[in-house]
Amino acid sequence: MRTDGTTPLSLLCAQAGTKVLDVFKRATGMVEVEPEKANYIAVAKLLLDAGASVDATSATLQGETALQQAAGAGDVKGVDTLVKAGAMIDKAKQDGSTALHVAAEGGHLTAVEALLKAGAKIDHQKVDGSTPLHVAVESGHVSTVESLLRASADVDKGRPLTSERLIGKIGRAHV
């Protein structure tokens, strides 16, 4: 880990370039690797196989983990890879947000559903009391809100989530 808190896993997941991909291709025998997917899948697998900590956090990204980065990008394959490698699903950043918060805020429905299936706590609260349902509502992601409600998100957990706020953010037809 560098003095700024950046680990090899977080640095390479964020900045994988052609040299890293060439090394990976030679090491694995793969011919085709999509650069945008290599950031979370190929490079993460390579580093994890080499002993990198799956739950290392970045001091430069408010304590964000590789799982949170993958969830925030809506990268379901990356989420699945990191969960299978033993990532702590509910590990929180400095503000208390988990991978589920990050995916819900971005409206990444398939990542939200993958995290729920893997056992993410649906009503985990950030420092300010926000749950993944709050951030999905506040970001206006109707499909994500509907999915969280179907999965039994508690509308009374954390900060008040009034029907007026729901209607104002996602529209009367969805409440």
N, C-alpha and C positions, 0 to 999 in steps of 0.2 A: 504494500500500500504506500502511495506517495504521501507527502506531508499534507497535501490538500484533501486527503481522504479518498482519492480516486484509486480504484483497484484495477488490476488488469481486466477483469471481467466487465466492469462497468465502462471502462475506457474503450475497450475493443468492441463492445456491443454498440457503443455510440459512434465509433469512428472507424469501423472496419473498412479497409481499403483494398485495392487490388493485390497488394503484396500479401496481406493476410489471407485473402481468398486463394491466392496461388499456393500458399503454404498448406492451406486446408485441403485444397484439391489434390495436391501431391500426397498428403498424409492419408487421405481417405479413398483416393481413387475416383472421386466424383468428378464428372466432367462439367456438368451444368449446376451452378449455384447462383440463385438470384441474389444480387448484391443487397437489395433491401431486406430480404428474408435472412440473409447470412448474418445480419446484425444480431438477430435474436436466436437463431437456430444453430447454424453451422458454427459460428464463432463461440457461442455459449457452450455447445457440446464439446468443442475442442478444449476450451478452458476448464470446463467441469471435469472432463476426463483427465486433465493434467493436475487436478486437485484444487482448483479455484473454489473459494467459498461461495455457495449459491446464495447466501443471504448477506453478503457484504454490502455495505451502504456507501453512498457517495456523499462526502461532506459538501460538495459543490452543488448537489441537487436536493438539499434539505433532507438528507438521509434516505434518498430513494434507492430501492433495490432494483436488480435486473427484472424481477417479476413485475414490479410497478411500472418500469419502463415499457415492458412488453404489453401490459394491460392498457397503458396509456396510448399505445400505438394501435390497439385493437388487434394485436398479433396473437391469434388463438394458438397457433402452432408453437410460438415462443412461450406462451403461458403454459401450455401442456408440457413442453419440454422441461421447463423450470420446476413445475409442480412435481413431475415424475422424478426429478433430480433431488427432491426433498425441500424445496423452497418453503419457507414459513408463509403460508397464505395470508395470514392476518398481521404480518409484521407491519408496523406503522412508521410513517415518516415523522418528522419533527412536529408537524401540525396534527398528527393523529390519523391521517388518511392512510388507508390500506390500498392494495391493488384493486379491490372492488370499488372503492370510492373513485379512484382514478379512471377505471373503465366506465363507470356510471356517468361521471362528469363529461367524458368524451363521447358518450352515446354509443359505446362499442358493445352492442347487444350480445354478440356471440362471445366476446371475452367475459362479459358479466355472467352469462349463462355457464361458461366453462368454469369460472371461479366458484360459482354457487354449487355446481356439480362436484367440484373438488372439496367442498366443505367450508368455503369462506363464510364468516359470520355476517349475516345479512343486515344486522342492526348495529354493527360496530360504530361507535361515535368518535368523531374527530374531537380535538380539544374544544372547539366551539359548539359541540353537541350535534353537529351534522352527521346524519347517517348517509349511506349510499342513496337511499330514496330522496333525501333532501337535495343532494347535489344533482341527481338526475332531473328532479322537478325544476330546480333553479336554472339548469342548463337547457330546459325545454325539450328533453329527449323522451317523447311520448312512449315509444316502444320499450325503452328501458324502464320507464316508470311502470308500465303495464306488466312487464316481466317481473320486476321486483315485488309488485303487489300480488301477482299470482304465486310467487314463491313465499308469500306470507310476511313481507316486510311490515314492521309495526309502525303505523302512521302516528302513533302517540309517543314513540321513542325519541328522546333527545329534544331538540328545539321544537316549539309548536309548529305543526304543519297544518295550517287551517285550510278549510275548503276554499276560502277566498284566494289563498296563495296558490293552491292547486289550479283553480279555474284561471287565475291570472297568468300563470306560467304555461299551462298546457291546453287550455281551452275547455269550455263547458262540455263539449261533446265527449270528452274523455274522462269525465269525473263521474 
